[in-house]
């Protein structure tokens, strides 16, 4: 593999198959996660009604899907700008971009509940000391970017993060809409948590102007990489 760029926050490795891997540091100080915050109910014990309610580590295919979505987000909104500042041009546009590893002490789980033979399955990312769990890759994108920015905090001691949990002023549906993550004409089970309260999705995909005006995102990509270690 070829190393395309290396910063204090991450490094990007490229293969000849037009696939990139974004490798995060393994130092626990680069993460806000605590391993003790992982689910503890891991036994498929049935209750009096014969139903189950427990957690298992997520399937490899789901883990890979999450890391692909997160990797693509970081490439589009962080890596490309960092490479441009350093005068680095990739040989070709990658077909796939994966997050090689979750931040330290973050783990992905599947919650199984109900009929033991066909339980409901919901996936959650656990570990953050500030957020109970993230229900989709889209929910975690901005929080991940906050981690890479050095975990800045507000004067009130809360994370200076724009994710729907830390910031609290925007619903995940608004954030997803601004980034163009909605696909109204295609059912996408991985975006089940991005619906409005009435269960409907926006009819119109927002323009780039909506991203810059309706949602005041901080442009973390224009910070000096050396200052965000």
Secondary structure, 3 states (H helix, E strand, C coil): CEEEEECCCEEEEECCCCEEEEEECCCHHHCCECHHHCCCCCCCCCCCCCEEEEEEECCHHHHHHHHHHHHHHHHHHHHHHHHHHCCCCCCCCCCEEEECCCCCCCEEEEEEEEECCCCEEEEEEECECCCCCECCHHHHHHHHHHHHCCCCECCCCCECCCCCCCCCCCCHHHHHHHCCCCCCCCCCHHHHHHCCCCCCCCCCCCCHHHHHHCCCCCCHHHCCHHHHC
